[in-house]
């Protein structure tokens, strides 16, 4: 299938060719025809699967240029995500025969200026964060009541960040026949009441990835072994020559700490987290996209909300608290069939989380830094796989064996050894008796 199969307007096909998009992704192939038919849709697929074009292509195609009214509203949970959708939409309308008006409404921008602009002209496509869009609607400046479609992008992230009440209020402003499109990486239980309230007989499409991670990604696991994590990160960033490397941490405080450490080592480092003012974040993002920085340190805001081209390395300074974000982080690299390297640092307290990721199908390559280079090392589970408690031991002795592996007092170790030796001695006695009985039986049978 090609994009021509969707019978989109010529200006959209021209924009797609300009951006070298020739073949739709699976989510686009399955959902665009449904959206074109006006169906309510719940699309569940991972980051990087092409969700943004999935809803923008058919909705822009259906915009009536002659109508000076809001026809499509799209909410995104972060300013960066809204900016990303806005930029893609601008690219898609670049060749339109007449102007298609697209407006972006996010916090941190001049609200008064937006109010004045809306008095003169309404956008045909409104994109923004839930709080600012609701603000514009409540001011009776953004008139959305005639809209034909409402898109909630990254719905699970919207829920996590606490913006679902605002989205709920926005949804309540539309007419009953509004087409609702909800896109999300996951569908949490707490999201279901909202979906049930607003969507009419929705088509639910879950696009499961063929592999959890792209085959072009090398997924390394490195034990910190009590070493300083910041020093390890510096080594990993400077061992090779990354095109663009992103280091992920869980808190803005730790992002600040890592950034300061790397800068003190002489690296030019950008940082992105929710504590940085919107205007500053936007400036830093532009600089990253222009390759002014080779190293970026960020919170998970960047994992879901920012699409940076050409990331060659991702380093998890620590595992994400929500393990679902592991895929989002690592998925920043290895895109468009380019090779990428993902590196996760861990210590013994992370064992359970690593086990859980492996159960989900994540495969790690154990690595270590040796003599200034990253080399393969032993599987961290090798001892567990090799050391198995003998089935012959009774439960009491198994307890002693387990205790023996711990550090205990010397006198107690002696008692444990005596107990195990005694058990083995009794086992040998039983075996000798069984052998003697077998020999007697054989002798008796031979005399018959």
C-alpha atoms as one frame of an Amber mdcrd trajectory, in Angstrom:
protein
   0.000   0.000   0.000   1.107   3.580  -0.693  -0.281   6.911   0.542  -1.997
   7.343  -2.844  -4.316   4.500  -1.781  -6.006   6.850   0.702  -7.138   9.209
  -2.112  -5.880  12.278  -0.232  -5.841  15.721  -1.837  -2.917  16.470  -4.149
  -1.329  19.062  -1.846  -1.064  16.466   0.938   0.529  13.874  -1.350   2.962
  16.550  -2.520   3.914  17.341   1.107   4.432  13.639   1.850   6.743  13.249
  -1.156   8.652  16.357  -0.096   9.355  14.636   3.241  10.210  11.295   1.563
   7.159   9.497   3.017   6.137   6.845   0.508   4.697   3.902   2.420   2.294
   4.081   5.387   3.135   2.407   8.681   0.892  -0.326  10.073  -1.066   2.036
  12.336  -1.637   4.404   9.384  -2.684   1.591   7.072  -5.243   0.275   9.568
  -6.658   3.492  11.014  -6.676   6.143   8.271  -9.523   4.426   6.325 -11.579
   4.219   9.561 -11.007   7.900  10.336 -11.987   8.795   6.778 -15.305   6.998
   7.372 -15.969   9.168  10.435 -15.596   6.376  12.999 -14.600   6.996  16.607
 -11.216   5.346  17.082  -8.991   4.232  19.940  -5.519   3.662  18.551  -3.013
   1.926  20.790   0.541   1.765  19.489   4.051   2.488  20.638   6.014   5.712
  20.272   7.487   6.159  16.806   4.793   4.137  15.028   3.455   7.099  13.026
   0.420   8.103  15.113   0.713  11.839  14.366   0.324  11.393  10.602  -2.403
   8.808  11.250  -4.818  11.448  12.512  -3.445  14.557  10.760  -3.628  13.205
   7.196  -7.361  12.349   7.071  -8.437  15.291   9.253  -6.519  17.928   7.252
  -7.860  16.307   4.079 -11.435  16.928   5.335 -10.984  20.575   6.368 -13.311
  22.915   4.449 -11.042  25.837   3.608 -13.885  28.253   2.865 -15.280  27.925
   6.413 -13.877  30.408   8.942 -14.411  28.184  11.982 -12.597  25.655  14.134
 -13.089  22.234  12.536 -10.500  20.094  14.330  -9.145  20.288  17.903  -6.110
  18.319  19.050  -4.804  18.152  22.614  -1.353  16.949  23.681  -0.140  16.635
  27.289   3.065  18.677  26.906   4.152  21.829  25.120   6.810  19.873  23.258
   4.299  17.335  21.952   1.936  20.123  20.881   4.833  21.838  19.100   5.747
  18.589  17.353   2.165  18.052  16.083   1.966  21.719  15.055   5.157  21.475
  12.977   3.989  18.282  11.229   0.626  19.919  10.449   2.364  23.012   9.020
   4.444  20.771   6.742   1.328  18.968   5.484  -0.497  22.188   4.489   2.555
  23.870   2.933   1.336  23.159  -0.630  -2.379  23.807  -0.052  -3.959  25.975
  -2.818  -5.435  28.282  -0.178  -4.222  28.914   3.379  -5.329  26.399   6.004
  -5.109  28.222   9.319  -3.425  26.290  12.109  -2.987  27.735  15.602  -1.072
  26.476  18.619  -2.218  27.138  22.189   0.211  26.247  24.966   1.158  27.620
  28.358   4.091  29.998  28.608   3.006  31.984  25.541   1.341  35.401  25.298
  -2.284  34.721  26.225  -3.488  38.298  25.590  -2.054  38.283  22.079  -3.829
  34.997  21.327  -7.130  36.386  22.622  -6.801  39.414  20.323  -5.976  37.234
  17.298  -9.002  35.016  17.941 -11.299  38.042  17.906 -10.350  38.655  14.266
 -10.019  35.112  12.977 -10.597  31.548  14.084  -8.147  28.778  13.161  -9.474
  25.800  11.241  -7.163  23.472  13.155  -6.428  24.141  16.843  -3.552  22.300
  18.555  -2.491  22.740  22.155  -2.189  21.641  25.740  -5.472  20.912  27.575
  -5.095  23.770  30.080  -4.522  26.548  27.560  -7.170  25.321  25.078  -9.748
  25.126  27.884  -8.699  28.615  28.991  -9.284  29.985  25.480 -12.659  28.220
  25.282 -13.783  29.500  28.702 -12.796  33.035  27.634 -15.212  32.512  24.713
 -12.365  33.336  22.377 -11.745  29.914  20.801 -15.076  28.771  19.379 -14.962
  24.992  19.145 -18.673  24.068  19.276 -18.863  23.487  15.502 -15.814  21.238
  15.349 -16.120  17.953  13.501 -13.257  16.065  15.164 -11.467  15.997  18.532
  -8.138  14.208  18.986  -6.683  13.284  22.382  -3.053  12.417  21.733  -0.935
  10.461  24.262  -3.996   9.861  26.436  -2.138   7.787  29.044   0.423  10.565
  29.503  -2.461  13.064  29.738  -3.866  10.941  32.574  -0.485  10.558  34.302
   0.158  14.309  34.263  -3.291  15.062  35.698  -4.778  16.805  32.635  -7.723
  14.453  32.051 -10.241  16.739  33.900  -9.399  19.575  31.462  -9.760  17.232
  28.469 -13.077  16.067  29.933 -14.319  19.674  30.084 -13.179  20.378  26.517
 -14.953  17.243  25.264 -18.139  18.435  26.956 -18.188  21.571  24.762 -18.656
  19.666  21.497 -21.862  18.483  19.852 -22.909  14.858  20.320 -21.892  13.875
  16.785 -18.239  14.891  17.259 -15.741  12.348  15.901 -13.460  11.329  18.784
  -9.978   9.935  18.187  -7.897   8.788  21.146  -4.275   7.720  20.707  -2.207
   6.176  23.442   0.744   3.861  24.034  -1.252   2.100  26.778  -4.899   2.134
  27.909  -4.877   2.372  31.745  -7.981   1.317  33.684  -8.498   4.899  34.942
  -8.846   6.095  31.344 -11.747   3.773  30.540 -14.589   5.865  32.152 -13.596
   8.831  29.939 -13.559   6.638  26.819 -16.946   5.137  27.679 -18.418   8.591
  28.324 -17.486  10.228  25.019 -16.795   7.607  22.347 -19.649   6.040  20.376
 -19.052   2.418  19.334 -15.333   3.079  18.866 -13.098   0.892  16.762 -10.285
  -0.245  19.042  -7.079  -1.055  17.219  -4.016  -2.255  19.113  -0.948  -2.346
  16.921   1.491  -4.634  18.682   5.124  -4.084  17.771   6.779  -6.950  15.914
   9.688  -6.503  18.303   9.730  -4.463  21.496  12.923  -2.764  20.380  14.060
  -2.041  16.858  16.407  -4.674  15.488  18.872  -1.893  14.725  19.368  -1.146
  18.461  22.176  -2.688  20.514  20.753  -2.922  24.038  23.556  -2.974  26.628
  23.339  -3.553  30.384  26.214  -2.298  32.542  26.568  -2.886  36.273  27.789
   0.131  38.229  29.514  -2.203  40.766  29.688   0.606  43.292  31.294   2.997
  40.785  30.211   6.597  40.429  27.389   6.678  37.862  28.210  10.168  36.637
  31.805   9.131  35.946  30.554   6.045  34.071  28.227   8.208  31.974  31.150
  10.513  31.120  33.261   7.506  30.078  30.473   6.090  27.905  29.866   9.440
  26.206  33.550   9.954  25.402  34.623   6.389  24.525  32.994   6.492  21.113
  31.904   9.395  18.981  28.109   9.641  19.349  26.287  11.660  16.729  23.779
  12.736  19.366  23.459  11.139  22.814  20.566  11.507  25.270  20.992  10.634
  28.962  17.747   9.932  30.852  17.204  10.451  34.586  14.035  10.307  36.691
  14.085  13.729  38.380  14.944  17.251  37.310  17.324  17.453  40.293  19.329
  14.477  39.018  19.276  15.894  35.467  20.769  19.126  36.856  23.384  17.138
  38.793  24.491  15.042  35.783  24.503  18.088  33.494  26.685  20.083  35.880
  29.122  17.167  36.275  29.472  16.664  32.496  29.879  20.392  31.896  32.656
  20.469  34.509  34.391  17.739  32.471  34.405  20.076  29.489  31.401  18.720
  27.556  28.832  21.012  25.961  25.573  19.654  27.372  21.918  20.664  27.010
  19.277  19.744  29.570  15.516  19.340  29.269  13.039  18.957  32.127   9.729
  20.374  33.335  11.396  22.917  35.626  12.858  24.862  32.695  10.765  27.749
  31.358   8.854  27.045  28.139  10.702  29.683  26.107  14.072  28.331  27.244
  13.070  24.720  26.474  11.980  25.780  22.994  15.305  27.570  22.408  17.295
  24.538  23.617  15.253  22.215  21.398  16.020  24.355  18.348  19.725  24.261
  19.199  19.635  20.455  19.609  17.896  20.041  16.251  20.566  22.274  14.655
  23.220  20.000  16.260  24.626  22.768  18.461  24.762  20.121  21.202  26.111
  16.583  21.014  24.910  15.617  24.513  21.465  16.033  26.095  20.362  15.140
  29.634  16.600  14.869  30.123  13.712  13.551  32.182  11.003  11.317  30.675
   9.317  14.448  29.325  11.735  14.008  26.411  11.072  10.275  26.051   7.456
  10.759  24.974   7.218  14.406  24.081  10.168  15.168  21.876  11.100  13.778
  18.501  14.784  14.499  17.868  16.266  13.212  14.621  19.526  11.264  14.587
  19.910  10.123  18.201  22.708   7.531  18.080  22.995   6.760  21.820  20.570
   6.585  24.728  21.885   6.128  28.279  19.589   5.282  31.187  21.400   6.806
  34.167  18.756   4.967  36.179  15.810   2.747  35.308  12.509   4.627  34.922
  10.069   4.320  37.826   7.382   3.309  35.347   8.966   0.502  33.324   6.731
   1.311  30.330   8.964   4.350  29.834  11.945   2.069  29.194  10.601   1.378
  25.682   9.886   5.073  25.106  13.405   6.048  26.154  15.254   3.396  24.183
  12.939   3.955  21.191  14.454   7.421  20.713  17.393   5.755  18.953  17.572
   3.199  16.133  14.851   4.961  14.149  14.347   4.922  10.375  16.534   1.793
  10.140  19.568   3.658  11.507  21.791   1.892  14.032  21.526   2.920  17.670
  22.972   1.985  21.047  20.971   1.918  24.283  22.881   1.609  27.570  21.261
   0.939  30.949  23.214   1.347  34.192  22.057  -0.769  37.124  23.012  -1.902
  40.612  21.756  -4.845  42.765  18.665  -2.871  43.859  17.518  -2.837  40.194
  17.573  -6.645  39.760  13.806  -7.051  40.115  13.093  -4.327  37.546  15.585
  -5.870  35.091  13.929  -9.279  35.606  10.536  -7.721  34.848  11.819  -6.134
  31.621  13.291  -9.481  30.553   9.939 -11.167  31.234   8.362  -8.618  28.868
  10.751  -9.733  26.138  13.573  -7.183  26.462  16.927  -8.800  25.712  20.045
  -7.223  27.221  23.692  -7.664  26.241  25.832  -7.647  29.438  28.765  -5.256
  29.033  31.535  -3.666  31.089  34.180  -1.000  30.591  37.627  -2.600  30.520
  40.920  -0.987  29.506  39.119   1.998  28.059  36.611   0.131  25.921  33.202
  -1.502  26.259  33.482  -5.298  26.144  31.138  -8.254  26.596  30.948  -9.666
  30.125  29.226 -12.444  32.064  25.471 -12.839  32.303  24.450 -11.470  35.694
  22.260 -14.606  36.226  25.027 -17.117  35.509  25.361 -18.169  39.157  21.627
 -18.597  39.600  21.543 -20.780  36.501  24.550 -22.847  37.601  23.926 -23.226
  41.341  20.856 -25.336  41.975  20.061 -26.821  45.372  20.087 -30.647  45.061
  16.611 -32.164  45.024  17.842 -34.962  47.342  18.246 -32.636  50.341  15.418
 -32.487  52.850  13.710 -29.118  53.501  15.600 -28.580  56.765  18.969 -29.073
  55.071  17.947 -26.823  52.149  17.456 -24.131  54.780  20.947 -24.747  56.093
  22.415 -24.588  52.579  20.744 -21.203  52.024  22.065 -19.967  55.360  25.537
 -21.128  54.448  25.561 -18.712  51.501  25.107 -15.795  53.900  27.776 -14.350
  56.160  27.334 -16.017  59.572  29.458 -16.584  62.663  32.306 -19.174  62.317
  30.810 -21.471  64.973  27.488 -21.511  63.181  29.185 -22.324  59.870  30.697
 -25.410  61.543  27.243 -26.544  62.693  25.850 -26.077  59.185  28.721 -28.128
  57.711  28.180 -30.889  60.277  24.461 -30.999  59.463  25.148 -31.255  55.696
  27.846 -33.918  56.249  25.473 -35.915  58.470  22.744 -35.695  55.859  25.130
 -36.925  53.159  26.316 -39.761  55.437  22.719 -40.915  56.053  22.044 -40.723
  52.325  25.067 -42.952  51.605  23.876 -45.487  54.245  20.453 -45.671  52.574
  22.104 -46.170  49.178  24.326 -49.014  50.567  21.279 -50.751  52.123  19.408
 -50.509  48.811  22.424 -51.993  47.001  22.684 -54.874  49.551  18.943 -55.648
  49.194  19.236 -55.624  45.411  22.218 -58.017  45.578  20.328 -60.415  47.896
  17.306 -60.421  45.556  19.492 -61.149  42.540  21.224 -64.038  44.391  17.899
 -65.505  45.503  16.481 -65.310  41.979  19.561 -66.990  40.502  19.141 -69.988
  42.942  15.521 -70.625  41.867
